[in-house]
Amino acid sequence: MLWSELVRQGSRTEYQLLNTNRKLRRTDSIAKEKENQQRNMTRKELRTDSIVKEKENRQRNMTRKELLTDSEVN
C-alpha cells in the first residue's frame, strides 16, 4: 500500500470513529431525555396523587364536621 493510501485509510477510520462517537452521544442524550421525561411524569403523578389525597381528606373532614354539627343539633 502506498503512503497516501495508508493516510486516506487512517483518515477514513478516524472519520468513522468520530461518526460512531457522535451517534453514541446522540443516543445517550436521547436516553437521558427519556429518563428525564419519565422522572417528570412520576413527579406529576405523585403530585396529582397528593392533591387527590388532600381533596379526599378535606371532604372527609367536612363530612365529620357536618356529622358533628348534626349530632349537636339533635
N, C-alpha and C positions, 0 to 999 in steps of 0.2 A: 504494500500500500504506500502511496506517496504521502509525504508530509502534509500536503494540503488536504488530502482526503481524511487523514487522521484528525486534523484540526476541525474539518467540517463535521466529522463523526462525533468528535468531542462536543462541539457546539450543539449539535442536534441532541445529544444526550443531556447536556445542561438544560437545553430548552424544554425537553421532555420532563426533566426533574422539576423545573420551575412550574410548568403547567400542572404537574401532579400535585405539587405543594399548594398551588392556587386552588385546585379542586378540593383538596383536603381542607384547606382553610374555609372555603365556601361551605363545604359540608358541615364543618364544625360550627360555623356561625348559624347555619340553618338549624342544626340540632340544638344549639343554645337558645335560639329564638323560640323553638317549640317548647323547650323546657321552661322558659320564662312565661310563655303563654299558659302552659299547664299550671305553673305556680300561681299565676294571676287568677286563673279560673278557680283554683282551690281556695284562694283568699276570698274571692267573690262569693263562692258557695258558703264558706264559713261565716262571712259577714251576713249573708242572707239568712243563714240558719240562726244566727244570734238575733237578728231583727225579728224573725218569726217567733223565736222563743220569748223575746221581750214582749211582743204583742200578746202572745198567749198568756204570759204572766200578768200583764195588765188586765186582760179580760177576766182571768181567774180572780184577781184581786177585786175587780169591780163587782163580780158576782158575789164574792164573800161580803163586800160592803152592803150590797143590796139585801142579801140574806140577813145580815146583822140588823140592818135598818128595819126590815120586815118583822123580824122577831121582837125588836124593841117596841114597835108599834102595836103588835098583837099582845 
